[in-house]
Amino acid sequence: MDDQKLPPDRMRASDADRDACAERLARALQEGRLNLEEYQERLGLAMRAKVMGDLWPLTADLPEPPAVPEPAPQIPPAAVGPHPGQPEWRDRLEPWRGLAAISVILVGIWGVTSIIAAEPLLFWPMIPIGFMFLFTLAGAIAGTPTDRSGGDSRGP
């Protein structure tokens, strides 16, 4: 076989090439550029086409289809605001709200038990509150897995 390339019109047509031609013919039928008889005749020829040169004449007298506009990129809700990608201050305070709520409950329990005992007891809530503070601080510094990967932590 010689090193010369095969001319484009002699290249074998693929199923995708035949389907693209059929779609273009269907659009021309919908637009009223072809009548039903012309459409059926050209469609039959397109489905039997062996090479690209058989397909090209079937659509040569039809205008190019309009370009499909690209969809506008979606901006995630977290990126909207004065500093895109930066969590709002309310989002930053969220982990600390749980710590504050549990702290109030534990201190309340300590206060009630101290009143019942008629003397101030050892301030035991400091131990669980201290551990919760350390874990909350570590989580706030490290961020959530979605924060580290650049995703939105609020879900879909």
BALOBA-1460 file (C-alpha; in Angstrom, 3 decimals):
// residues 156
<rec num="1" residu="m" x="0.000" y="0.000" z="0.000"/>
<rec num="2" residu="d" x="1.404" y="3.412" z="-0.863"/>
<rec num="3" residu="d" x="1.982" y="6.190" z="1.705"/>
<rec num="4" residu="q" x="-0.583" y="8.584" z="0.224"/>
<rec num="5" residu="k" x="-3.587" y="9.403" z="2.402"/>
<rec num="6" residu="l" x="-7.066" y="8.477" z="1.337"/>
<rec num="7" residu="p" x="-9.112" y="11.517" z="0.190"/>
<rec num="8" residu="p" x="-11.728" y="12.574" z="2.814"/>
<rec num="9" residu="d" x="-14.658" y="11.756" z="0.534"/>
<rec num="10" residu="r" x="-13.399" y="8.143" z="0.239"/>
<rec num="11" residu="m" x="-13.113" y="7.620" z="4.033"/>
<rec num="12" residu="r" x="-15.525" y="5.035" z="5.454"/>
<rec num="13" residu="a" x="-18.593" y="6.557" z="7.131"/>
<rec num="14" residu="s" x="-19.278" y="5.553" z="10.728"/>
<rec num="15" residu="d" x="-22.626" y="4.995" z="12.411"/>
<rec num="16" residu="a" x="-22.152" y="8.358" z="14.169"/>
<rec num="17" residu="d" x="-21.607" y="10.055" z="10.775"/>
<rec num="18" residu="r" x="-24.805" y="8.509" z="9.405"/>
<rec num="19" residu="d" x="-26.722" y="9.479" z="12.584"/>
<rec num="20" residu="a" x="-25.484" y="13.083" z="12.366"/>
<rec num="21" residu="c" x="-26.629" y="13.271" z="8.752"/>
<rec num="22" residu="a" x="-30.032" y="11.818" z="9.709"/>
<rec num="23" residu="e" x="-30.418" y="14.394" z="12.499"/>
<rec num="24" residu="r" x="-29.597" y="17.215" z="10.091"/>
<rec num="25" residu="l" x="-32.147" y="15.880" z="7.599"/>
<rec num="26" residu="a" x="-34.769" y="15.603" z="10.368"/>
<rec num="27" residu="r" x="-34.138" y="19.233" z="11.336"/>
<rec num="28" residu="a" x="-34.553" y="20.265" z="7.695"/>
<rec num="29" residu="l" x="-37.863" y="18.373" z="7.587"/>
<rec num="30" residu="q" x="-39.042" y="20.121" z="10.775"/>
<rec num="31" residu="e" x="-38.077" y="23.508" z="9.365"/>
<rec num="32" residu="g" x="-39.965" y="22.804" z="6.125"/>
<rec num="33" residu="r" x="-36.837" y="22.760" z="3.962"/>
<rec num="34" residu="l" x="-37.576" y="19.183" z="2.820"/>
<rec num="35" residu="n" x="-40.905" y="17.522" z="2.175"/>
<rec num="36" residu="l" x="-41.601" y="14.050" z="3.561"/>
<rec num="37" residu="e" x="-40.752" y="12.284" z="0.288"/>
<rec num="38" residu="e" x="-37.372" y="14.059" z="-0.059"/>
<rec num="39" residu="y" x="-36.610" y="13.349" z="3.592"/>
<rec num="40" residu="q" x="-37.362" y="9.624" z="3.277"/>
<rec num="41" residu="e" x="-35.305" y="9.333" z="0.101"/>
<rec num="42" residu="r" x="-32.287" y="11.134" z="1.584"/>
<rec num="43" residu="l" x="-32.594" y="9.249" z="4.877"/>
<rec num="44" residu="g" x="-32.518" y="5.924" z="3.046"/>
<rec num="45" residu="l" x="-29.396" y="6.997" z="1.141"/>
<rec num="46" residu="a" x="-27.773" y="8.193" z="4.387"/>
<rec num="47" residu="m" x="-28.376" y="4.872" z="6.139"/>
<rec num="48" residu="r" x="-26.883" y="2.966" z="3.174"/>
<rec num="49" residu="a" x="-23.859" y="5.289" z="2.809"/>
<rec num="50" residu="k" x="-20.503" y="3.530" z="2.829"/>
<rec num="51" residu="v" x="-18.143" y="6.499" z="2.511"/>
<rec num="52" residu="m" x="-18.254" y="10.143" z="3.589"/>
<rec num="53" residu="g" x="-18.576" y="11.193" z="-0.051"/>
<rec num="54" residu="d" x="-22.006" y="9.511" z="-0.077"/>
<rec num="55" residu="l" x="-23.203" y="11.591" z="2.909"/>
<rec num="56" residu="w" x="-22.005" y="15.070" z="1.946"/>
<rec num="57" residu="p" x="-24.255" y="15.586" z="-1.103"/>
<rec num="58" residu="l" x="-27.336" y="14.720" z="0.999"/>
<rec num="59" residu="t" x="-26.950" y="17.868" z="3.110"/>
<rec num="60" residu="a" x="-24.985" y="20.121" z="0.741"/>
<rec num="61" residu="d" x="-28.058" y="22.225" z="-0.122"/>
<rec num="62" residu="l" x="-29.085" y="22.634" z="3.559"/>
<rec num="63" residu="p" x="-27.879" y="25.449" z="5.818"/>
<rec num="64" residu="e" x="-25.550" y="24.644" z="8.691"/>
<rec num="65" residu="p" x="-27.440" y="23.960" z="11.923"/>
<rec num="66" residu="p" x="-27.286" y="26.781" z="14.483"/>
<rec num="67" residu="a" x="-24.587" y="26.429" z="17.102"/>
<rec num="68" residu="v" x="-25.856" y="25.227" z="20.461"/>
<rec num="69" residu="p" x="-25.030" y="27.879" z="23.067"/>
<rec num="70" residu="e" x="-22.815" y="26.769" z="25.928"/>
<rec num="71" residu="p" x="-24.645" y="26.713" z="29.264"/>
<rec num="72" residu="a" x="-23.586" y="29.451" z="31.657"/>
<rec num="73" residu="p" x="-21.325" y="28.123" z="34.407"/>
<rec num="74" residu="q" x="-23.125" y="27.636" z="37.704"/>
<rec num="75" residu="i" x="-21.712" y="29.661" z="40.594"/>
<rec num="76" residu="p" x="-21.967" y="27.747" z="43.862"/>
<rec num="77" residu="p" x="-23.891" y="29.647" z="46.569"/>
<rec num="78" residu="a" x="-20.817" y="29.645" z="48.835"/>
<rec num="79" residu="a" x="-18.849" y="31.582" z="46.207"/>
<rec num="80" residu="v" x="-21.350" y="34.444" z="46.055"/>
<rec num="81" residu="g" x="-20.589" y="37.367" z="48.307"/>
<rec num="82" residu="p" x="-17.847" y="39.829" z="49.068"/>
<rec num="83" residu="h" x="-15.133" y="37.141" z="49.303"/>
<rec num="84" residu="p" x="-15.899" y="34.170" z="47.053"/>
<rec num="85" residu="g" x="-14.901" y="30.873" z="48.597"/>
<rec num="86" residu="q" x="-14.678" y="32.368" z="52.115"/>
<rec num="87" residu="p" x="-17.269" y="31.071" z="54.592"/>
<rec num="88" residu="e" x="-19.482" y="33.717" z="56.159"/>
<rec num="89" residu="w" x="-19.030" y="34.544" z="59.839"/>
<rec num="90" residu="r" x="-22.228" y="32.652" z="60.689"/>
<rec num="91" residu="d" x="-20.764" y="29.528" z="59.102"/>
<rec num="92" residu="r" x="-17.592" y="29.976" z="61.119"/>
<rec num="93" residu="l" x="-19.569" y="30.244" z="64.383"/>
<rec num="94" residu="e" x="-21.707" y="27.152" z="63.765"/>
<rec num="95" residu="p" x="-19.397" y="24.582" z="65.462"/>
<rec num="96" residu="w" x="-19.072" y="26.831" z="68.517"/>
<rec num="97" residu="r" x="-22.846" y="27.007" z="69.062"/>
<rec num="98" residu="g" x="-22.935" y="23.350" z="70.107"/>
<rec num="99" residu="l" x="-20.074" y="23.898" z="72.528"/>
<rec num="100" residu="a" x="-21.866" y="26.885" z="74.076"/>
<rec num="101" residu="a" x="-25.157" y="24.998" z="74.420"/>
<rec num="102" residu="i" x="-23.567" y="21.961" z="76.082"/>
<rec num="103" residu="s" x="-21.528" y="24.246" z="78.342"/>
<rec num="104" residu="v" x="-24.659" y="26.028" z="79.572"/>
<rec num="105" residu="i" x="-26.360" y="22.694" z="80.297"/>
<rec num="106" residu="l" x="-23.345" y="21.267" z="82.159"/>
<rec num="107" residu="v" x="-22.837" y="24.434" z="84.221"/>
<rec num="108" residu="g" x="-26.578" y="24.401" z="85.004"/>
<rec num="109" residu="i" x="-26.366" y="20.805" z="86.231"/>
<rec num="110" residu="w" x="-23.332" y="21.700" z="88.327"/>
<rec num="111" residu="g" x="-25.187" y="24.698" z="89.790"/>
<rec num="112" residu="v" x="-28.290" y="22.678" z="90.692"/>
<rec num="113" residu="t" x="-26.228" y="19.897" z="92.287"/>
<rec num="114" residu="s" x="-24.214" y="22.479" z="94.231"/>
<rec num="115" residu="i" x="-27.441" y="24.058" z="95.546"/>
<rec num="116" residu="i" x="-28.801" y="20.642" z="96.549"/>
<rec num="117" residu="a" x="-25.511" y="19.837" z="98.309"/>
<rec num="118" residu="a" x="-25.697" y="23.246" z="100.076"/>
<rec num="119" residu="e" x="-22.081" y="23.925" z="99.159"/>
<rec num="120" residu="p" x="-20.150" y="24.599" z="95.917"/>
<rec num="121" residu="l" x="-18.945" y="21.302" z="94.486"/>
<rec num="122" residu="l" x="-15.770" y="20.749" z="92.474"/>
<rec num="123" residu="f" x="-16.308" y="22.439" z="89.096"/>
<rec num="124" residu="w" x="-16.407" y="19.160" z="87.155"/>
<rec num="125" residu="p" x="-17.942" y="20.655" z="83.921"/>
<rec num="126" residu="m" x="-14.481" y="22.052" z="83.152"/>
<rec num="127" residu="i" x="-13.292" y="18.576" z="82.084"/>
<rec num="128" residu="p" x="-15.899" y="17.778" z="79.361"/>
<rec num="129" residu="i" x="-16.063" y="21.428" z="78.291"/>
<rec num="130" residu="g" x="-12.258" y="21.489" z="77.984"/>
<rec num="131" residu="f" x="-12.232" y="18.397" z="75.752"/>
<rec num="132" residu="m" x="-15.095" y="19.731" z="73.641"/>
<rec num="133" residu="f" x="-13.258" y="23.045" z="73.271"/>
<rec num="134" residu="l" x="-10.092" y="21.301" z="72.033"/>
<rec num="135" residu="f" x="-12.003" y="19.168" z="69.499"/>
<rec num="136" residu="t" x="-14.037" y="22.140" z="68.268"/>
<rec num="137" residu="l" x="-10.894" y="24.257" z="67.920"/>
<rec num="138" residu="a" x="-9.106" y="21.484" z="66.009"/>
<rec num="139" residu="g" x="-12.105" y="21.099" z="63.689"/>
<rec num="140" residu="a" x="-12.301" y="24.851" z="63.103"/>
<rec num="141" residu="i" x="-8.607" y="25.030" z="62.230"/>
<rec num="142" residu="a" x="-8.614" y="21.951" z="59.973"/>
<rec num="143" residu="g" x="-11.989" y="22.637" z="58.368"/>
<rec num="144" residu="t" x="-14.367" y="20.008" z="57.029"/>
<rec num="145" residu="p" x="-13.300" y="17.524" z="54.330"/>
<rec num="146" residu="t" x="-15.367" y="19.461" z="51.766"/>
<rec num="147" residu="d" x="-13.646" y="22.718" z="52.795"/>
<rec num="148" residu="r" x="-10.241" y="21.132" z="52.217"/>
<rec num="149" residu="s" x="-11.279" y="19.815" z="48.779"/>
<rec num="150" residu="g" x="-12.832" y="23.140" z="47.754"/>
<rec num="151" residu="g" x="-16.462" y="21.949" z="47.791"/>
<rec num="152" residu="d" x="-19.554" y="23.415" z="49.358"/>
<rec num="153" residu="s" x="-20.124" y="22.045" z="52.880"/>
<rec num="154" residu="r" x="-23.839" y="22.895" z="52.829"/>
<rec num="155" residu="g" x="-24.747" y="19.933" z="50.612"/>
<rec num="156" residu="p" x="-26.637" y="19.722" z="47.320"/>
